[in-house]
Amino acid sequence: MTSVAKENEPLQMTSYSELLAGVVATDAGFAAHVTDDWKQGRTTYGGLSAALCVEAAQRAFPEAPPLRSGQFAFVGPAAGELSITVRTLRQGKSTLFAAVDLVGEQGVATHATLTFGAARESHVAHEDVPCPVVAPPDQCEPFHKGDTSMAPSFIRQFDFRVAGGGRPGTGEPPEYLLWIRHRDPAATSLSALIALGDAPPPPAMTLFRQFGPISTMTWSLDVVGLPAADDDGWRLLRSRAETIGHGYSTQEMHLWDAKGRPLILARQNVAVFV
């Protein structure tokens, strides 16, 4: 695993695969070390915190059916040495409900409730999540322009391309339409997909007249599909703020693969400090 750079040197990068390789089992659950290049300010960014919760649950319950849903509460900061505890809430013939706590020096940082469910035969089938028609990633310009030295460290782990929508601080409607993918080509797991889904900043930031801190409070997501094993890693994300006021924003988020198949449908509540 690479180490953090010295002062005045570029921050060295720890790939997602390297980070997961460092997650080890303990008597109490699991332990993880998150390097500074995965941080947003003083804490691990929410997508990685959620991904670590999912990764730990999958390791704790290797025979569990597929993950169907997850609810995450980002309670406090988490960075450096972390512990992860996993426990069963209820297990039936086809479903498993699990609780996961990601714990840092200041206590619980992220609490997750995860629902796993086996597929069953059904005569009902319906899907109404149309994928926007956009240019392919190689025809779209980067989302982050110019100097990104003041941007959160973790954004360097991802490639972002603008397929539509706005950018922070532009005054445009609070909606993003972005192609995103891990820079680590080996990051293809379900937890990697969840980490990716929270990578862009909240769309409320398009309306910021001055930049200030934000903090995701809760994230609820449903996993409705998985990408093919041989795809190129690009995902199309639409993130749209529905309400912004009193220091909070609610937003919906849809994630598709490059062939237009829906993968994740999600919602977030975000604290806005401007």
C-alpha positions in Angstrom: 0.0 0.0 0.0 1.3 3.4 -0.9 1.9 6.0 1.9 0.9 9.6 2.3 3.4 12.1 0.7 5.5 14.4 2.8 4.7 18.1 3.1 4.8 20.0 -0.3 4.9 16.7 -2.2 2.0 15.5 -4.3 -0.4 13.2 -2.4 0.4 9.6 -3.2 -2.6 7.4 -4.1 -3.8 4.2 -2.6 -6.0 2.4 -5.1 -9.4 1.0 -4.1 -8.1 -2.5 -4.6 -5.1 -1.8 -2.3 -7.4 -0.3 0.3 -9.7 -3.3 0.4 -6.7 -5.7 0.5 -5.8 -4.0 3.8 -9.2 -4.8 5.4 -8.5 -7.7 7.8 -10.7 -9.8 10.1 -10.4 -9.2 13.9 -12.0 -10.8 16.9 -14.6 -8.0 16.9 -15.2 -7.9 13.2 -12.9 -6.1 10.7 -10.2 -3.4 10.7 -9.5 -1.0 7.9 -7.0 1.8 7.3 -8.1 4.7 5.2 -5.3 6.9 3.8 -5.6 10.7 3.3 -6.1 10.4 -0.4 -9.6 9.0 0.3 -10.7 11.8 2.6 -13.1 14.7 2.2 -11.8 17.3 4.7 -11.2 15.5 8.0 -13.2 12.4 7.3 -13.5 9.5 4.9 -15.9 10.5 2.2 -19.4 8.9 2.5 -19.3 6.7 -0.5 -16.2 4.9 0.8 -17.6 4.6 4.3 -20.8 3.0 2.9 -18.6 0.7 0.7 -16.6 -0.5 3.7 -19.8 -1.4 5.5 -21.0 -3.4 2.5 -17.6 -5.1 2.0 -17.5 -6.1 5.7 -21.1 -7.5 5.6 -20.3 -9.5 2.5 -17.2 -11.0 4.1 -19.1 -11.7 7.3 -21.9 -13.4 5.4 -20.3 -15.0 2.3 -23.4 -17.2 1.7 -25.9 -14.2 1.8 -28.1 -13.6 -1.1 -27.6 -10.4 -3.2 -27.8 -7.0 -1.6 -31.1 -5.4 -2.4 -31.1 -2.2 -0.3 -29.0 -0.2 2.1 -29.6 2.7 4.4 -26.6 4.7 5.7 -26.4 7.3 8.4 -23.1 9.3 8.4 -23.0 10.0 12.1 -19.5 11.4 12.6 -16.0 11.7 11.1 -14.0 8.6 10.2 -10.4 8.5 9.1 -7.2 6.5 9.7 -7.6 3.3 11.7 -11.2 2.1 11.7 -13.1 -0.9 13.1 -16.2 -2.4 11.5 -18.7 -4.6 13.4 -21.4 -6.6 11.7 -24.4 -8.3 13.3 -27.5 -10.1 12.1 -30.8 -8.3 12.8 -32.9 -11.1 11.3 -32.4 -14.0 8.9 -35.1 -15.9 7.1 -35.3 -18.4 4.3 -34.7 -15.8 1.6 -33.7 -12.6 3.3 -31.0 -11.3 5.7 -31.1 -8.0 7.5 -27.7 -6.9 8.9 -26.5 -3.9 10.9 -23.0 -2.6 10.4 -21.1 0.1 12.4 -18.0 1.8 11.1 -16.2 3.1 14.1 -13.4 5.6 14.4 -11.6 7.3 17.3 -14.6 9.4 18.1 -17.1 6.6 18.1 -19.6 5.4 15.5 -18.9 7.2 12.2 -21.4 5.3 9.9 -24.3 3.1 10.8 -25.7 0.9 8.0 -28.8 -1.3 7.7 -28.4 -3.7 4.8 -31.0 -6.0 3.3 -30.1 -9.0 1.3 -32.7 -11.0 -0.6 -32.7 -14.1 -2.8 -34.4 -13.9 -6.2 -37.8 -15.5 -6.5 -40.2 -16.4 -9.3 -42.8 -13.8 -10.0 -45.3 -13.0 -12.9 -44.8 -9.3 -12.2 -42.1 -7.4 -14.1 -41.9 -3.6 -14.6 -39.1 -1.1 -15.2 -39.4 2.7 -15.7 -36.0 4.1 -15.3 -35.1 5.4 -18.8 -31.5 6.2 -19.3 -30.8 9.7 -20.7 -29.4 9.8 -24.3 -25.9 11.4 -24.0 -22.6 11.4 -25.8 -20.1 8.7 -24.9 -17.5 9.4 -22.2 -14.7 10.0 -24.7 -16.7 12.8 -26.3 -17.4 14.6 -22.9 -15.1 17.1 -21.2 -13.8 16.7 -17.6 -16.1 17.7 -14.8 -13.3 19.3 -12.8 -11.5 22.1 -14.6 -8.3 24.0 -13.7 -6.6 23.8 -10.3 -8.1 21.1 -8.1 -5.7 21.5 -5.2 -8.4 22.8 -3.0 -10.9 20.0 -3.9 -11.4 17.0 -1.7 -8.5 14.5 -2.0 -10.7 11.6 -2.9 -11.9 13.0 -6.3 -8.5 12.0 -7.8 -9.5 8.4 -7.4 -12.2 8.8 -10.1 -12.6 10.0 -13.6 -15.6 12.4 -14.1 -17.0 13.6 -17.5 -19.8 16.0 -18.1 -22.7 14.5 -20.1 -25.1 17.3 -19.2 -26.4 19.4 -16.3 -24.5 22.0 -14.4 -21.3 22.5 -12.4 -20.8 23.8 -8.8 -21.0 27.6 -8.5 -22.5 28.2 -12.0 -26.0 29.1 -11.0 -27.4 26.5 -13.2 -30.3 24.2 -12.1 -29.2 21.8 -9.4 -28.7 18.7 -11.5 -25.7 16.7 -12.7 -25.4 14.3 -15.5 -22.0 12.7 -15.3 -20.0 9.8 -16.6 -17.9 8.4 -13.7 -15.6 5.5 -13.2 -12.8 4.4 -10.8 -9.3 5.1 -12.0 -8.5 1.6 -10.5 -9.5 -0.8 -13.3 -9.7 -3.6 -10.8 -12.4 -1.8 -8.8 -15.3 -3.9 -10.1 -17.0 -5.3 -6.9 -20.4 -4.3 -5.6 -18.7 -2.2 -2.9 -16.7 -0.4 -5.5 -20.0 0.4 -7.3 -21.4 1.9 -4.1 -18.2 3.9 -3.5 -18.6 5.3 -7.0 -22.2 6.3 -6.6 -21.4 9.0 -4.0 -18.3 10.4 -5.7 -19.7 13.7 -7.2 -20.5 16.7 -5.0 -24.2 17.4 -4.2 -26.0 19.1 -7.0 -27.1 21.9 -4.6 -23.6 23.3 -5.1 -24.5 24.6 -8.6 -26.4 27.3 -6.7 -23.6 28.2 -4.3 -22.6 31.9 -4.6 -19.6 31.1 -2.4 -18.0 27.8 -1.7 -18.5 26.3 1.7 -18.7 22.9 3.4 -21.3 20.2 2.8 -22.0 17.0 4.7 -24.1 14.0 3.6 -26.3 13.0 6.5 -28.2 10.0 5.2 -28.1 7.8 2.0 -30.7 5.3 1.0 -30.1 3.1 -2.0 -31.6 0.2 -3.8 -29.5 -2.1 -6.0 -31.6 -3.0 -9.0 -28.9 -4.4 -11.3 -25.2 -5.2 -11.6 -22.9 -4.4 -14.5 -21.5 -7.1 -16.8 -18.2 -8.5 -15.7 -16.5 -7.4 -19.0 -17.8 -3.8 -19.2 -15.5 -0.8 -19.3 -16.3 0.6 -15.8 -18.1 3.8 -17.0 -21.4 4.6 -15.2 -23.8 7.4 -16.0 -25.0 9.2 -12.9 -27.9 11.7 -12.8 -28.2 13.5 -9.5 -30.9 16.1 -8.9 -31.7 18.3 -5.9 -35.4 18.4 -5.2 -35.5 20.8 -2.3 -32.8 23.1 -0.8 -33.6 25.2 2.2 -32.9 25.8 5.9 -29.4 24.4 5.5 -30.4 21.0 4.0 -30.8 19.6 0.5 -32.7 16.4 -0.6 -31.6 14.8 -3.8 -32.4 11.8 -5.9 -29.6 9.8 -7.7 -29.9 7.2 -10.5 -26.9 5.2 -11.8 -26.8 3.3 -15.1 -24.2 1.2 -16.8 -22.8 2.2 -20.2 -25.5 0.1 -22.0 -28.3 2.1 -20.2 -29.2 -0.6 -17.7 -30.2 0.8 -14.2 -27.9 -0.2 -11.4 -28.7 1.9 -8.3 -31.6 4.2 -7.4 -30.9 6.3 -4.4 -31.7 9.3 -2.2 -29.6 11.6 0.1 -30.2 14.2 2.7 -27.2 16.7 2.7 -26.4 19.4 5.2 -25.4 22.7 3.5 -23.3 25.2 5.4 -23.7 28.3 3.2 
